[in-house]
Amino acid sequence: MNSTSATPGALAGIRVLDLSRVLAGPWCTQMLADLGADVVKVERPGLGDDTRQWGPPFLKDAQGNDTHQASYFTACNRNKRSVTIDMATAEGQGLIKQMALQADIVVENFKVGGLKQYGLDHESLRALNPRLIYCSVTGFGQDGPYAERAGYDLMVQAMTGLMSITGHADNAPGGGPMRVGVAVIDLFTGLYASNAILAALNVRHHTGQGQHIDMALLDVGMAVLANQAAGFLATGQAPGRMGNSHPSLAPYQDFPTQDGNMLLAIGNDGQFQRFCAAAGQPQWASDERFATNTLRVKHRAELIPAMEAVTRTRTTAAWIALLEDKAVPCGPINTIAQAFDDAQVKARGLAVSLPRWKDGEAGDGITHITGVASPLRLSATPPVLRNAPPALGQHTDEVLRELGLDADRIAALRAAKAI
């Protein structure tokens, strides 16, 4: 379970300076924050992270009315502290450098070379703090002909071929390339980045030195093609779109039922044999066309229509009940609303409400925000869910006081619009 107590997490004592925005970088730093790191997110005064304006949908206040704060931001900024600093000012640059001196990790997703003009690039900050682990997240990496291009998840889904294998086949209704329903390349990049950071932390235990991590959406997009890339590299044949079917498994797809659809994910011959017996069609398991997975893939065009005629005879719930104790993977095709209402999702506590403002602290009408719990389940040091995604600049004074600035100095910086 995720901990909501003051119990320190696995990364307690690690300080992260988060100069990233939108999704890939913030997804990485949220994972570090959930594991107990102190993540300070630097945002532009007055505007903040781009995703604060990416609505609708918007967060609602205590009366249920829409605010001006987009819910998108809350997906990837839990457990962080927000400070507003204008890094285009000399004073702002000085503050960020002070923060970097005390940090273990910096995560940024500016264009290649974009932070050099502010003296906040890897070389500049590493000279100040040789122990610093500096992770740069870009669209195409620090070198190569596309290095200076801006990169976005949708663009990379298209360029890497992911869209070419997502969606219905061209000869099917609604055929054509399709993006995945969430920004999976950004999310995977955040996950890979957090893994790389943890590896660099382990190296630093032995060497005392930090290092630069070059994370590119393009690299990650190619890597997560997984078996589809392996198949192409092995055969030279580019795979195409197959809807919900699997190129190497059958039956492994959606099927119509009496009242809708269900998902069957049969991954071996034993599962197929048990399905056939339960469905009252034991002869399929011994049919020379369907006896093995390779044969079923070869004769998919004959098998699937025969199965569909049978799956239409029961409701989705009846099929799930029939197959549940037979170790045949079968489930509903839920909406997101149905998924959050699922008994197992509820039992695992996957929707978590967290406080944004402390008692008695002036707020923005949003006292709590509900998000999805961390999926990391460590028995001794579970993720610590402390605070909701912060309001813009909510912790500016607090963090600057920790740097040793007094009230007069903070007021002067605010008057100069450096914070």
Steps between C-alpha positions, in 0.01 A plus 500: 500500500601862453579669831332829589685534830822683578697177447804583284508342157779313326650825366468704819781756516536525122438847359373551147499829312223463242539737204271292279148557380211329318520119544820297444722688749224556758402131480859410587523744790159401637626143526805623693273712720271206572805302610581769756726747321451871567409631154494876448333599174610831350226670298458824307347777709138565407475209255664191638519164328325502161261227614345724765306653208437179304127479559224406500457306718568731794526443874192589702483708816326399823165606353545283192567787260772496234818683594758626250740217588516209255490147637779396260763658725390287795581173320875543539582753772392341826728525806698793356560851627441782252714814489469776242830636371573693183818339372537775239607736782843500660339472842295200388805328357683557827218342700488192278877462526469514880239228481722292272782521756275321749340260250587141417310494171393747233237406241438735205332475162609815319616485139863399453715790618197694623627539857854602406402866462390500864805317631276211602623238254668179611858627469429816699315332786733201512791743549320631808396156628699202367265258680203623297311249286365704209227344285411667170177391329465604135313385192800370309802497730808715543654414161402396149335696216172548689654601832378859488142412403221522753350161571147411600347166590260495206779581255715222640211251495475576129874499423586177682230297327284459810202656323553267205423201723220666701142504375288292267647364177458716190241262354287509818240761597677791667835378371809718501787594733397598852673647801481324835239650734759641744844647431680169547837617363512782753400262779752233402769768472423610855528141619828439316635831633422409859673164452807670358506747791483220756786323320705820506428540872636150559817580303543818702504293820827351371659788309363810671438646155183587314446463126292625207202292385385554140138385466331527160135435419610358164730243663230395742238482226718259304581294810139445603411356160627186675386181324380696196849642447656159566273346240599756239871468577474122473306488174530836326120509479333806651192402704170671435187587693287214628246677722476311827654180363853388584757425228639196681210367711147376431242532640625816671250779434152635564191288434132596473268377773124498548509846657822659379861388479762316702873449477659156471878482545586136434877467501559125494351171387384398848293816534346437158411143591332613820307770317377251240380261769319775692344637182365158403729472199767246607554396138673829422792410726575185301426646157816480291453865405484623860698255715797734555539876521697512175223311323236725651683809377527343153129414495379810682247578224317172566533490880386851595159497320423158653586632845298819448188295426541332839601805704180677391293240687590627851529838667840645583441441873400138433817434303716654771326291767533184289872541433616658826585172679645337187809720466384639168574876484169671429375844597269788418592790274434778749462870467728694733198563723431126518867431569501729806179328618658154470520303825869419460590862419316606815661227709846612389419860595593638160306827534657719769389841626783722623498843670628803311497758779578461867231587753468874542714582194348733241407292198358515149169331572648155436568321827544144373582337167431137411754313291620150422717331762857401422516143364832442679441267795812477717440307819745690723513843334175553309432817304406786729205703374536825689343783309286570198651667193588852614344830411727724291771640726344349811838430659709789367552673834554172682774382262673839489508513880674163492763662276560756775308795357317723745159661452645828374711329236205289385282811480767678294522207256123501465497873437765451230282223347786251530261269690 
